[in-house]
């Protein structure tokens, strides 16, 4: 009897720290989620998964949201389907996200049905939901894909991120992550973007280099546009504002014959909303 009590006490002492550690990781996961730091939240949730932590329904929904925000649609859909199969009825914004996940997965009939259920529960999203339903209906009516598109894969390693291509001189300028091992990550766990220049030959990218050392910033930069004489460039940059939040704003620089200088904000930037994707008329 005494041996059994000793074993029970030892088991209790061993399991207590694990429970405390699990609760601490869960609190941190929820805190990061509520701040919109979905990548960091998911790291805490994954640490709990590795220890077979039993999540309640609300945490499983949060995990699905994290996967959705990080563009891992398969994992998000799997969680939502499991919850539905178990008889849990999603509502409000959770139901809207479930519909959006089904939409992006290509399950258009299911997306329409869920959008329709989510519509009266999300008054502020009703016009957006109507447009999303219309896009699903269009996809169902136009399910023939055009194949007369040629894609030339690039040999340049962009670590999974590159966009915003603009022709410049004998090549192109675009936004890209510089290193997959960078410690500086955004809310999606991706390295911050900088501007790069690559020369082109026979429709192929032949080399790449940093576009300008004057345009290195601590956060994302991209979505560029040049004036017709290529002496002024407009671009989108993420900046921090008071309160710790961030905004996307448009800036300009001019070419002085050697580099890009004199960064200026456009006058219609604001801390109240985002400005992005500048376009310059010819």
N, C-alpha and C positions, 0 to 999 in steps of 0.2 A: 504493500500500500504506500509506504514511504517513498519507494523507488518511483512509483507511478506519479506521485505528487511532484517529485523532483523533476521528472521528465516533462510534466505539464508546465511547471514553472519555467523550465529552460526553453520550451517551445514558445511560451508567451513572451519571454524576454527577447527571443530571436525575431518573432514576427512583429513586435511593436515598432522597432525602428523602420522596418519595411513599410508599415502602414503610414507612419509619420512622413517618411520620404515620399510615398505615393501621394499623400494629401498635399504636401508642399509643391510637388511638380504639377498637380492638378490645379492648384490655386494660381500658379504662375501661368499655366496654359490659358486659363480663363481670363486672367489679367491681360495677357498679350492679345488674346482674341478680341476683347472689348476695346483695345487700343487700335485695332485694325492691323496688328502685326501678325498676319496669318502664317507666315513662314516660321517665325519664332514660336508661335502657339503650337504649330504642328510638331515641332521638334520635341516639345515637352510631352505632347500626346504620344508621340512615337516611343519616347523613353518608357512611358507607362505601358504601351502595347508590348514592348520587349519583355516586360515582367508580368504579362498576362493580366493586367489590371482590368477589372470589370467596370465598364463605363455605363452610366445611366443614359436614358434616352436623350436628355438635353445635351450631354457631352458628345454623343454620337452625331447629333445634328450639327453641333459646332465643328466637329471634325469634317463632316461633309461640306460645310461652308468653307473651311480652310482649303480643302481639295479643289473646290469650285473656284475660289479666288486665285489659286495657284495654277489653274488651267489643267488640273488632273481630273478630267471629266469622268473617266472610267471609274476611278475610286469613289468619286462623289456619287455617281449613279448607283454603284453597288451598295453603298450605305443606305441611300434613300429607298432602294428596292427592298432591302432587308427589313427596314423599319416598316414599310408598307405591308410586306408579307406577314410581319408579326402583329399586324392589326393597329399599329400606331397611326393616327390620323394627323397629318401635318396641316398647319393652318398659317394664315398671315404671310409674312415675308418668307418663312421657311418653305411654304408651298410654292411661292413664286420662284424661289431659287431652284426647287425641285423641277418645276416646269422648264426653267432656263437650261438646266442640266440635260433634261430629255431632249430639248430643242437642239442643243449643241451636239448631242450624241447622234442626231439624225432620226430620232423617234418622234416624228412630227405629229402623228395622230395623238400619241400620249401627251405630247407637249401642249397641244391645243386643249385637250380635256382638262389638264391641270391649270393652264392659264385661265380657262373659263371659271374654274372653281376659285382661283386666287383673286380674280378681278374684283369682286365685291368686298373682299377682305383687305384690299390695298388701294384705297381711294386715290392716293397720290401717284399711283403707278398705272392708273386705268388707261390713259392715252398711250403709254408705252406698251402696255399689254395688248391693246388693240393692234398696234403696229406689229408686234411679235406674232400674234395670231395670224395676221395677214401674210407675214413672211413665211410661216409654216404652210399656210394654204397654197401660196405660190410655189413652194418647194414640192408639195405633193402633186401639183399640176404640171410641173416642169422638171421631171426627174431624168431627163436625157442630158448627159454630160458632153460638152464639147471636148474633143481630144486634139484639135489642131493647134496645140501649144507646145513650143519647144523650150525645154529647161536645160540650161547648161550649168551643171554643178561646179561650184568654185572649189579650188584647192586651198583657199585661204581659210585658216581656222578662226572662226568667229565665236566659238564657244556657245553655239546655239542661238545667238542673238545678233541680228543685223537687219537694218531697215532704213528707209528714208533715202534711197539712192538718188543722187543728183549728178548729172554730167558736169564735169569741170576740167577744162584743158584737154589733155589726152587721156583722161581717166574719169573716175567717179569718186564722189565723197559720200560717206554714209556713216551711220551710227553703229557702233559695235562694242561688245565687251572685250576688254584686253586680255583677261586671264580668268580661267575657270577656278583658279585657286585664290582669287582676291578675297581678302577678309571683309571688305566693305560690300555689304549686301543691301538690296532694297527690301520692301515688305514682301516680295515674292521670292526672296532668297537668291536673287540674281545680281551679278556684278553690275556696277554702275557703268553707263555707256559714255564713250568718248567719240570724237569725230576722227575718221580715218580716210586716207586717200589711197586709191589703188589705180595703177595704170592699166589700160586696156589695149589688147592687141588681138585682132581677129575675133572680136566678141568674147575674149577670154580675159580674166583678171590675171595679170602677170606678177604683180608685187603689191605690197601694202606697207603703209607707214602712217605715223601719227600726222594728222592734217596740220595742226598748229599747236605749239607749246603754250601759246597765249590763250588757248581755248580749253585748258584742262581745269575741270571743276570738281568739287567733292560729290556732286550728285549727277543725275542723268542730263545729257544734252543730245539733241537730235532734231528731226523734222526741219530741215534747212531749205532755204530758197535764195537764189542769187538774182541780182538785177541783171539786165541784159548786157551791161558792160563788165560784169563780174568784179566790180569794184566795191560792192556792198553786199553783205550776206546777212540774212535774217535767220534766226534759229530759236528753237524752244529749249528752255532750261528749267529744271526743277530747283526751287529755292525755298528756304525755310522762312516762315513768317512768325510774328509774335504769337506766343502761346504754344509753340512747338509743332504747329501744323506745317504743311507744305503747300505750295501753289506752283502751277506750271505757267511760265511767263515767256513772252517773246522779247528777244534782244536783237540788236544789230551791231555789226562791226564793219570797218572799212579796210581796204587793202592799201598799204602805204608803199607798195613796191617790193617790200621784203616780208611782211607778215601782216596778220589781221590785228587791228588796234582799235582803241576808242569804243569800248563796249558801252552801249546805251540801251535803256529800256524804251520800248515803244510807249507813247503817252496813254494808251488805253488799257495798259495792264492794271490789275487791281488785286488786293489781298482778299477780296470777297468772292472771286471766281477765277477759273483757269482760262488762259489764252494759249493756244497751241496751233501747230501746223500752218505756218505762214506761207503765203503764195504771192508771188510778184507777177504782175501783168507784163507781157513783153514790151 
